[in-house]
Amino acid sequence: MLSSQYRLRMESICGRIARREEVQIEDMIWAQKLAKSNGSAEAMLRKARRAANNPEMKEGSLDDFMNAMDLGDPDPSNHRTGFTSADDIIDFFSQDKPEDWRQRD
């Protein structure tokens, strides 16, 4: 769980990312480190990046739903458009778990 101070700072940084405003490198490093160790912060950062990549996102659209549910990759260059083999399908559905995947937030 994030402290109020950390949450407010993270919300400020994520708001600037979503609005495509300039973010200081120190703030980005801090946010990325926090996101690496806290699932809530990671979700906030993913949602902000998704909003920045799709500024025309309309409320009630599928993109808005995906963002609200924190589904999918925020980077459009990582999106799949099809599969070329059975191995591609297996790779798509396999999960890459970090070594500390049992750790709770």
N, CA, C and O atoms as CSV, one atom per row, in Angstrom:
chain,resi,resn,atom,element,x,y,z
A,1,MET,N,N,0.838,-1.175,0.000
A,1,MET,CA,C,0.000,0.000,0.000
A,1,MET,C,C,0.886,1.242,0.000
A,1,MET,O,O,1.886,1.311,0.715
A,2,LEU,N,N,0.507,2.198,-0.797
A,2,LEU,CA,C,1.272,3.427,-0.898
A,2,LEU,C,C,0.887,4.404,0.198
A,2,LEU,O,O,-0.275,4.489,0.594
A,3,SER,N,N,1.869,5.133,0.678
A,3,SER,CA,C,1.553,6.196,1.626
A,3,SER,C,C,0.878,7.328,0.859
A,3,SER,O,O,0.968,7.397,-0.366
A,4,SER,N,N,0.217,8.196,1.573
A,4,SER,CA,C,-0.471,9.324,0.930
A,4,SER,C,C,0.492,10.191,0.147
A,4,SER,O,O,0.184,10.640,-0.957
A,5,GLN,N,N,1.661,10.425,0.723
A,5,GLN,CA,C,2.655,11.272,0.071
A,5,GLN,C,C,3.125,10.635,-1.239
A,5,GLN,O,O,3.212,11.318,-2.259
A,6,TYR,N,N,3.430,9.332,-1.219
A,6,TYR,CA,C,3.872,8.633,-2.426
A,6,TYR,C,C,2.758,8.592,-3.470
A,6,TYR,O,O,3.013,8.802,-4.656
A,7,ARG,N,N,1.537,8.326,-3.042
A,7,ARG,CA,C,0.413,8.241,-3.970
A,7,ARG,C,C,0.175,9.573,-4.659
A,7,ARG,O,O,-0.032,9.618,-5.871
A,8,LEU,N,N,0.204,10.664,-3.891
A,8,LEU,CA,C,-0.009,11.993,-4.480
A,8,LEU,C,C,1.100,12.364,-5.464
A,8,LEU,O,O,0.837,12.943,-6.518
A,9,ARG,N,N,2.342,12.027,-5.110
A,9,ARG,CA,C,3.449,12.314,-6.025
A,9,ARG,C,C,3.312,11.471,-7.298
A,9,ARG,O,O,3.542,11.967,-8.402
A,10,MET,N,N,2.940,10.205,-7.142
A,10,MET,CA,C,2.771,9.327,-8.297
A,10,MET,C,C,1.611,9.802,-9.175
A,10,MET,O,O,1.717,9.776,-10.401
A,11,GLU,N,N,0.512,10.235,-8.563
A,11,GLU,CA,C,-0.624,10.758,-9.334
A,11,GLU,C,C,-0.229,12.001,-10.120
A,11,GLU,O,O,-0.655,12.177,-11.261
A,12,SER,N,N,0.575,12.853,-9.522
A,12,SER,CA,C,1.042,14.063,-10.199
A,12,SER,C,C,1.897,13.702,-11.413
A,12,SER,O,O,1.709,14.256,-12.496
A,13,ILE,N,N,2.818,12.787,-11.233
A,13,ILE,CA,C,3.690,12.357,-12.331
A,13,ILE,C,C,2.866,11.688,-13.427
A,13,ILE,O,O,3.060,11.975,-14.608
A,14,CYS,N,N,1.957,10.807,-13.050
A,14,CYS,CA,C,1.126,10.099,-14.029
A,14,CYS,C,C,0.205,11.060,-14.770
A,14,CYS,O,O,-0.056,10.875,-15.959
A,15,GLY,N,N,-0.283,12.073,-14.088
A,15,GLY,CA,C,-1.114,13.082,-14.745
A,15,GLY,C,C,-0.343,13.825,-15.819
A,15,GLY,O,O,-0.874,14.100,-16.895
A,16,ARG,N,N,0.920,14.153,-15.525
A,16,ARG,CA,C,1.743,14.839,-16.522
A,16,ARG,C,C,2.050,13.916,-17.698
A,16,ARG,O,O,2.078,14.360,-18.846
A,17,ILE,N,N,2.279,12.635,-17.417
A,17,ILE,CA,C,2.533,11.676,-18.498
A,17,ILE,C,C,1.298,11.568,-19.379
A,17,ILE,O,O,1.411,11.616,-20.604
A,18,ALA,N,N,0.124,11.424,-18.781
A,18,ALA,CA,C,-1.121,11.263,-19.532
A,18,ALA,C,C,-1.422,12.493,-20.389
A,18,ALA,O,O,-1.972,12.364,-21.482
A,19,ARG,N,N,-1.066,13.682,-19.901
A,19,ARG,CA,C,-1.301,14.918,-20.658
A,19,ARG,C,C,-0.166,15.217,-21.631
A,19,ARG,O,O,-0.192,16.228,-22.332
A,20,ARG,N,N,0.827,14.335,-21.671
A,20,ARG,CA,C,1.990,14.440,-22.550
A,20,ARG,C,C,2.807,15.689,-22.245
A,20,ARG,O,O,3.342,16.329,-23.150
A,21,GLU,N,N,2.897,16.028,-20.965
A,21,GLU,CA,C,3.713,17.157,-20.531
A,21,GLU,C,C,5.101,16.648,-20.161
A,21,GLU,O,O,5.320,15.447,-20.001
A,22,GLU,N,N,6.025,17.580,-20.030
A,22,GLU,CA,C,7.395,17.217,-19.686
A,22,GLU,C,C,7.461,16.734,-18.235
A,22,GLU,O,O,6.855,17.320,-17.337
A,23,VAL,N,N,8.218,15.643,-18.031
A,23,VAL,CA,C,8.425,15.085,-16.694
A,23,VAL,C,C,9.926,15.024,-16.460
A,23,VAL,O,O,10.677,14.522,-17.296
A,24,GLN,N,N,10.351,15.535,-15.328
A,24,GLN,CA,C,11.771,15.541,-14.987
A,24,GLN,C,C,12.294,14.110,-14.883
A,24,GLN,O,O,11.568,13.204,-14.471
A,25,ILE,N,N,13.550,13.915,-15.257
A,25,ILE,CA,C,14.155,12.587,-15.234
A,25,ILE,C,C,14.171,11.994,-13.822
A,25,ILE,O,O,13.999,10.787,-13.652
A,26,GLU,N,N,14.377,12.840,-12.814
A,26,GLU,CA,C,14.397,12.348,-11.436
A,26,GLU,C,C,13.030,11.780,-11.046
A,26,GLU,O,O,12.938,10.760,-10.363
A,27,ASP,N,N,11.963,12.468,-11.498
A,27,ASP,CA,C,10.610,11.989,-11.209
A,27,ASP,C,C,10.326,10.675,-11.931
A,27,ASP,O,O,9.693,9.781,-11.368
A,28,MET,N,N,10.794,10.552,-13.179
A,28,MET,CA,C,10.570,9.319,-13.927
A,28,MET,C,C,11.322,8.150,-13.302
A,28,MET,O,O,10.794,7.041,-13.225
A,29,ILE,N,N,12.536,8.393,-12.862
A,29,ILE,CA,C,13.322,7.340,-12.204
A,29,ILE,C,C,12.625,6.917,-10.924
A,29,ILE,O,O,12.498,5.724,-10.649
A,30,TRP,N,N,12.174,7.887,-10.141
A,30,TRP,CA,C,11.478,7.573,-8.890
A,30,TRP,C,C,10.210,6.771,-9.171
A,30,TRP,O,O,9.944,5.774,-8.500
A,31,ALA,N,N,9.429,7.200,-10.158
A,31,ALA,CA,C,8.170,6.515,-10.478
A,31,ALA,C,C,8.432,5.098,-10.973
A,31,ALA,O,O,7.713,4.169,-10.604
A,32,GLN,N,N,9.452,4.927,-11.800
A,32,GLN,CA,C,9.757,3.596,-12.328
A,32,GLN,C,C,10.230,2.664,-11.217
A,32,GLN,O,O,9.846,1.495,-11.191
A,33,LYS,N,N,11.051,3.160,-10.306
A,33,LYS,CA,C,11.503,2.332,-9.181
A,33,LYS,C,C,10.328,1.949,-8.287
A,33,LYS,O,O,10.227,0.806,-7.841
A,34,LEU,N,N,9.447,2.904,-8.027
A,34,LEU,CA,C,8.273,2.615,-7.205
A,34,LEU,C,C,7.372,1.603,-7.902
A,34,LEU,O,O,6.864,0.681,-7.264
A,35,ALA,N,N,7.174,1.768,-9.200
A,35,ALA,CA,C,6.326,0.848,-9.962
A,35,ALA,C,C,6.906,-0.564,-9.977
A,35,ALA,O,O,6.162,-1.545,-10.014
A,36,LYS,N,N,8.217,-0.664,-9.949
A,36,LYS,CA,C,8.865,-1.973,-9.952
A,36,LYS,C,C,8.606,-2.739,-8.655
A,36,LYS,O,O,8.591,-3.969,-8.644
A,37,SER,N,N,8.404,-2.003,-7.573
A,37,SER,CA,C,8.227,-2.662,-6.278
A,37,SER,C,C,6.792,-2.624,-5.755
A,37,SER,O,O,6.500,-3.234,-4.727
A,38,ASN,N,N,5.889,-1.916,-6.445
A,38,ASN,CA,C,4.519,-1.797,-5.958
A,38,ASN,C,C,3.536,-1.927,-7.121
A,38,ASN,O,O,3.599,-1.164,-8.085
A,39,GLY,N,N,2.643,-2.884,-7.024
A,39,GLY,CA,C,1.686,-3.157,-8.097
A,39,GLY,C,C,0.724,-2.012,-8.363
A,39,GLY,O,O,0.371,-1.767,-9.516
A,40,SER,N,N,0.293,-1.309,-7.333
A,40,SER,CA,C,-0.624,-0.174,-7.524
A,40,SER,C,C,0.051,0.942,-8.310
A,40,SER,O,O,-0.550,1.531,-9.209
A,41,ALA,N,N,1.290,1.225,-7.970
A,41,ALA,CA,C,2.039,2.261,-8.681
A,41,ALA,C,C,2.299,1.829,-10.122
A,41,ALA,O,O,2.256,2.652,-11.036
A,42,GLU,N,N,2.567,0.555,-10.321
A,42,GLU,CA,C,2.793,0.038,-11.671
A,42,GLU,C,C,1.538,0.200,-12.531
A,42,GLU,O,O,1.624,0.589,-13.695
A,43,ALA,N,N,0.377,-0.100,-11.952
A,43,ALA,CA,C,-0.886,0.050,-12.688
A,43,ALA,C,C,-1.145,1.518,-13.027
A,43,ALA,O,O,-1.597,1.821,-14.131
A,44,MET,N,N,-0.866,2.426,-12.101
A,44,MET,CA,C,-1.055,3.853,-12.362
A,44,MET,C,C,-0.181,4.310,-13.529
A,44,MET,O,O,-0.627,5.065,-14.392
A,45,LEU,N,N,1.061,3.847,-13.545
A,45,LEU,CA,C,1.993,4.231,-14.593
A,45,LEU,C,C,1.562,3.660,-15.946
A,45,LEU,O,O,1.644,4.354,-16.960
A,46,ARG,N,N,1.108,2.413,-15.974
A,46,ARG,CA,C,0.626,1.811,-17.225
A,46,ARG,C,C,-0.583,2.564,-17.771
A,46,ARG,O,O,-0.660,2.823,-18.972
A,47,LYS,N,N,-1.526,2.918,-16.901
A,47,LYS,CA,C,-2.721,3.650,-17.331
A,47,LYS,C,C,-2.350,5.021,-17.891
A,47,LYS,O,O,-2.922,5.465,-18.887
A,48,ALA,N,N,-1.396,5.688,-17.252
A,48,ALA,CA,C,-0.967,7.005,-17.733
A,48,ALA,C,C,-0.301,6.887,-19.103
A,48,ALA,O,O,-0.533,7.717,-19.982
A,49,ARG,N,N,0.513,5.870,-19.281
A,49,ARG,CA,C,1.179,5.682,-20.568
A,49,ARG,C,C,0.171,5.328,-21.654
A,49,ARG,O,O,0.297,5.778,-22.792
A,50,ARG,N,N,-0.826,4.526,-21.306
A,50,ARG,CA,C,-1.858,4.168,-22.274
A,50,ARG,C,C,-2.645,5.411,-22.695
A,50,ARG,O,O,-2.957,5.582,-23.873
A,51,ALA,N,N,-2.963,6.274,-21.735
A,51,ALA,CA,C,-3.684,7.516,-22.037
A,51,ALA,C,C,-2.827,8.452,-22.900
A,51,ALA,O,O,-3.351,9.139,-23.777
A,52,ALA,N,N,-1.518,8.478,-22.653
A,52,ALA,CA,C,-0.627,9.318,-23.452
A,52,ALA,C,C,-0.519,8.797,-24.886
A,52,ALA,O,O,-0.410,9.586,-25.825
A,53,ASN,N,N,-0.550,7.480,-25.059
A,53,ASN,CA,C,-0.453,6.893,-26.398
A,53,ASN,C,C,-1.744,7.033,-27.187
A,53,ASN,O,O,-1.733,6.922,-28.413
A,54,ASN,N,N,-2.862,7.276,-26.501
A,54,ASN,CA,C,-4.153,7.393,-27.169
A,54,ASN,C,C,-4.881,8.633,-26.648
A,54,ASN,O,O,-5.835,8.508,-25.879
A,55,PRO,N,N,-4.441,9.832,-27.057
A,55,PRO,CA,C,-5.046,11.061,-26.519
A,55,PRO,C,C,-6.499,11.276,-26.942
A,55,PRO,O,O,-7.217,12.034,-26.289
A,56,GLU,N,N,-6.952,10.626,-28.021
A,56,GLU,CA,C,-8.334,10.777,-28.481
A,56,GLU,C,C,-9.276,9.767,-27.836
A,56,GLU,O,O,-10.394,9.574,-28.314
A,57,MET,N,N,-8.838,9.116,-26.753
A,57,MET,CA,C,-9.659,8.108,-26.085
A,57,MET,C,C,-10.958,8.741,-25.579
A,57,MET,O,O,-10.939,9.693,-24.799
A,58,LYS,N,N,-12.078,8.194,-26.038
A,58,LYS,CA,C,-13.376,8.717,-25.630
A,58,LYS,C,C,-13.928,7.916,-24.465
A,58,LYS,O,O,-13.745,6.701,-24.389
A,59,GLU,N,N,-14.600,8.603,-23.565
A,59,GLU,CA,C,-15.217,7.940,-22.413
A,59,GLU,C,C,-16.276,6.953,-22.909
A,59,GLU,O,O,-17.114,7.293,-23.744
A,60,GLY,N,N,-16.226,5.739,-22.388
A,60,GLY,CA,C,-17.178,4.706,-22.775
A,60,GLY,C,C,-16.723,3.866,-23.957
A,60,GLY,O,O,-17.403,2.911,-24.332
A,61,SER,N,N,-15.582,4.205,-24.551
A,61,SER,CA,C,-15.071,3.438,-25.691
A,61,SER,C,C,-14.367,2.176,-25.185
A,61,SER,O,O,-14.128,2.020,-23.987
A,62,LEU,N,N,-14.045,1.291,-26.107
A,62,LEU,CA,C,-13.320,0.076,-25.750
A,62,LEU,C,C,-11.946,0.409,-25.182
A,62,LEU,O,O,-11.492,-0.239,-24.239
A,63,ASP,N,N,-11.283,1.410,-25.747
A,63,ASP,CA,C,-9.979,1.828,-25.232
A,63,ASP,C,C,-10.094,2.342,-23.801
A,63,ASP,O,O,-9.233,2.060,-22.967
A,64,ASP,N,N,-11.141,3.084,-23.518
A,64,ASP,CA,C,-11.379,3.583,-22.167
A,64,ASP,C,C,-11.611,2.423,-21.202
A,64,ASP,O,O,-11.102,2.421,-20.081
A,65,PHE,N,N,-12.380,1.444,-21.650
A,65,PHE,CA,C,-12.632,0.261,-20.820
A,65,PHE,C,C,-11.330,-0.493,-20.546
A,65,PHE,O,O,-11.052,-0.872,-19.408
A,66,MET,N,N,-10.534,-0.706,-21.599
A,66,MET,CA,C,-9.249,-1.411,-21.444
A,66,MET,C,C,-8.335,-0.653,-20.483
A,66,MET,O,O,-7.632,-1.263,-19.678
A,67,ASN,N,N,-8.346,0.659,-20.567
A,67,ASN,CA,C,-7.514,1.460,-19.677
A,67,ASN,C,C,-8.025,1.397,-18.242
A,67,ASN,O,O,-7.235,1.260,-17.308
A,68,ALA,N,N,-9.325,1.495,-18.061
A,68,ALA,CA,C,-9.896,1.455,-16.707
A,68,ALA,C,C,-9.661,0.103,-16.040
A,68,ALA,O,O,-9.442,0.026,-14.831
A,69,MET,N,N,-9.709,-0.961,-16.840
A,69,MET,CA,C,-9.496,-2.313,-16.304
A,69,MET,C,C,-8.021,-2.687,-16.269
A,69,MET,O,O,-7.667,-3.758,-15.778
A,70,ASP,N,N,-7.162,-1.821,-16.784
A,70,ASP,CA,C,-5.715,-2.045,-16.849
A,70,ASP,C,C,-5.400,-3.337,-17.602
A,70,ASP,O,O,-4.636,-4.180,-17.129
A,71,LEU,N,N,-6.001,-3.472,-18.776
A,71,LEU,CA,C,-5.794,-4.653,-19.610
A,71,LEU,C,C,-4.923,-4.294,-20.812
A,71,LEU,O,O,-5.051,-3.210,-21.382
A,72,GLY,N,N,-4.059,-5.193,-21.178
A,72,GLY,CA,C,-3.244,-5.000,-22.365
A,72,GLY,C,C,-1.990,-4.201,-22.109
A,72,GLY,O,O,-1.785,-3.641,-21.032
A,73,ASP,N,N,-1.161,-4.166,-23.127
A,73,ASP,CA,C,0.111,-3.453,-23.064
A,73,ASP,C,C,-0.103,-2.001,-23.481
A,73,ASP,O,O,-0.747,-1.748,-24.498
A,74,PRO,N,N,0.423,-1.043,-22.719
A,74,PRO,CA,C,0.227,0.364,-23.076
A,74,PRO,C,C,0.989,0.789,-24.326
A,74,PRO,O,O,0.668,1.821,-24.916
A,75,ASP,N,N,1.984,0.020,-24.741
A,75,ASP,CA,C,2.785,0.377,-25.911
A,75,ASP,C,C,2.209,-0.281,-27.159
A,75,ASP,O,O,2.264,-1.504,-27.282
A,76,PRO,N,N,1.656,0.499,-28.088
A,76,PRO,CA,C,1.037,-0.089,-29.291
A,76,PRO,C,C,2.002,-0.898,-30.145
A,76,PRO,O,O,1.565,-1.782,-30.882
A,77,SER,N,N,3.307,-0.623,-30.069
A,77,SER,CA,C,4.260,-1.374,-30.880
A,77,SER,C,C,4.400,-2.818,-30.395
A,77,SER,O,O,4.925,-3.664,-31.119
A,78,ASN,N,N,3.939,-3.104,-29.185
A,78,ASN,CA,C,3.993,-4.471,-28.657
A,78,ASN,C,C,2.714,-5.260,-28.919
A,78,ASN,O,O,2.630,-6.430,-28.547
A,79,HIS,N,N,1.722,-4.645,-29.549
A,79,HIS,CA,C,0.454,-5.326,-29.794
A,79,HIS,C,C,0.600,-6.361,-30.898
A,79,HIS,O,O,1.285,-6.135,-31.895
A,80,ARG,N,N,-0.054,-7.495,-30.704
A,80,ARG,CA,C,-0.056,-8.565,-31.696
A,80,ARG,C,C,-1.140,-8.314,-32.734
A,80,ARG,O,O,-2.233,-7.855,-32.402
A,81,THR,N,N,-0.840,-8.610,-33.971
A,81,THR,CA,C,-1.845,-8.498,-35.025
A,81,THR,C,C,-2.166,-9.860,-35.628
A,81,THR,O,O,-3.082,-9.971,-36.442
A,82,GLY,N,N,-1.434,-10.889,-35.244
A,82,GLY,CA,C,-1.679,-12.238,-35.753
A,82,GLY,C,C,-0.588,-13.182,-35.295
A,82,GLY,O,O,0.401,-12.766,-34.691
A,83,PHE,N,N,-0.779,-14.451,-35.588
A,83,PHE,CA,C,0.184,-15.474,-35.211
A,83,PHE,C,C,0.696,-16.162,-36.469
A,83,PHE,O,O,-0.057,-16.363,-37.422
A,84,THR,N,N,1.966,-16.519,-36.472
A,84,THR,CA,C,2.543,-17.193,-37.631
A,84,THR,C,C,2.723,-18.689,-37.405
A,84,THR,O,O,2.866,-19.452,-38.361
A,85,SER,N,N,2.716,-19.113,-36.129
A,85,SER,CA,C,2.888,-20.539,-35.842
A,85,SER,C,C,2.276,-20.859,-34.492
A,85,SER,O,O,1.861,-19.968,-33.751
A,86,ALA,N,N,2.228,-22.152,-34.186
A,86,ALA,CA,C,1.708,-22.592,-32.895
A,86,ALA,C,C,2.605,-22.114,-31.756
A,86,ALA,O,O,2.123,-21.840,-30.657
A,87,ASP,N,N,3.898,-22.014,-32.015
A,87,ASP,CA,C,4.826,-21.528,-30.983
A,87,ASP,C,C,4.538,-20.071,-30.618
A,87,ASP,O,O,4.696,-19.680,-29.462
A,88,ASP,N,N,4.120,-19.272,-31.589
A,88,ASP,CA,C,3.739,-17.884,-31.310
A,88,ASP,C,C,2.540,-17.834,-30.368
A,88,ASP,O,O,2.485,-16.992,-29.472
A,89,ILE,N,N,1.593,-18.725,-30.569
A,89,ILE,CA,C,0.411,-18.773,-29.703
A,89,ILE,C,C,0.803,-19.175,-28.292
A,89,ILE,O,O,0.320,-18.591,-27.322
A,90,ILE,N,N,1.680,-20.172,-28.169
A,90,ILE,CA,C,2.154,-20.610,-26.850
A,90,ILE,C,C,2.885,-19.480,-26.146
A,90,ILE,O,O,2.667,-19.250,-24.956
A,91,ASP,N,N,3.751,-18.771,-26.864
A,91,ASP,CA,C,4.486,-17.646,-26.276
A,91,ASP,C,C,3.543,-16.538,-25.821
A,91,ASP,O,O,3.764,-15.913,-24.784
A,92,PHE,N,N,2.488,-16.297,-26.603
A,92,PHE,CA,C,1.528,-15.252,-26.261
A,92,PHE,C,C,0.810,-15.551,-24.949
A,92,PHE,O,O,0.591,-14.645,-24.144
A,93,PHE,N,N,0.443,-16.805,-24.727
A,93,PHE,CA,C,-0.322,-17.151,-23.537
A,93,PHE,C,C,0.532,-17.537,-22.339
A,93,PHE,O,O,-0.009,-17.718,-21.248
A,94,SER,N,N,1.828,-17.668,-22.497
A,94,SER,CA,C,2.682,-17.965,-21.348
A,94,SER,C,C,2.973,-16.679,-20.595
A,94,SER,O,O,3.065,-15.603,-21.186
A,95,GLN,N,N,3.115,-16.804,-19.289
A,95,GLN,CA,C,3.340,-15.630,-18.451
A,95,GLN,C,C,4.792,-15.574,-18.015
A,95,GLN,O,O,5.362,-16.581,-17.594
A,96,ASP,N,N,5.378,-14.414,-18.117
A,96,ASP,CA,C,6.726,-14.196,-17.617
A,96,ASP,C,C,6.601,-13.685,-16.192
A,96,ASP,O,O,6.258,-12.526,-15.960
A,97,LYS,N,N,6.882,-14.566,-15.244
A,97,LYS,CA,C,6.773,-14.168,-13.840
A,97,LYS,C,C,8.160,-13.820,-13.315
A,97,LYS,O,O,9.108,-14.576,-13.524
A,98,PRO,N,N,8.284,-12.691,-12.641
A,98,PRO,CA,C,9.568,-12.371,-12.026
A,98,PRO,C,C,9.847,-13.324,-10.878
A,98,PRO,O,O,8.956,-14.037,-10.417
A,99,GLU,N,N,11.070,-13.330,-10.428
A,99,GLU,CA,C,11.450,-14.249,-9.349
A,99,GLU,C,C,10.651,-14.016,-8.080
A,99,GLU,O,O,10.431,-14.953,-7.312
A,100,ASP,N,N,10.210,-12.784,-7.843
A,100,ASP,CA,C,9.470,-12.471,-6.626
A,100,ASP,C,C,7.978,-12.407,-6.890
A,100,ASP,O,O,7.284,-11.602,-6.270
A,101,TRP,N,N,7.457,-13.242,-7.804
A,101,TRP,CA,C,6.063,-13.190,-8.203
A,101,TRP,C,C,5.108,-13.518,-7.069
A,101,TRP,O,O,3.931,-13.168,-7.157
A,102,ARG,N,N,5.561,-14.170,-6.014
A,102,ARG,CA,C,4.696,-14.507,-4.881
A,102,ARG,C,C,4.526,-13.337,-3.918
A,102,ARG,O,O,3.673,-13.383,-3.031
A,103,GLN,N,N,5.325,-12.296,-4.083
A,103,GLN,CA,C,5.267,-11.146,-3.194
A,103,GLN,C,C,3.953,-10.416,-3.362
A,103,GLN,O,O,3.509,-10.186,-4.487
A,104,ARG,N,N,3.332,-10.053,-2.273
A,104,ARG,CA,C,2.065,-9.322,-2.314
A,104,ARG,C,C,2.335,-7.835,-2.186
A,104,ARG,O,O,3.343,-7.420,-1.613
A,105,ASP,N,N,1.426,-7.040,-2.726
A,105,ASP,CA,C,1.543,-5.578,-2.614
A,105,ASP,C,C,1.038,-5.113,-1.273
A,105,ASP,O,O,1.053,-3.916,-0.988
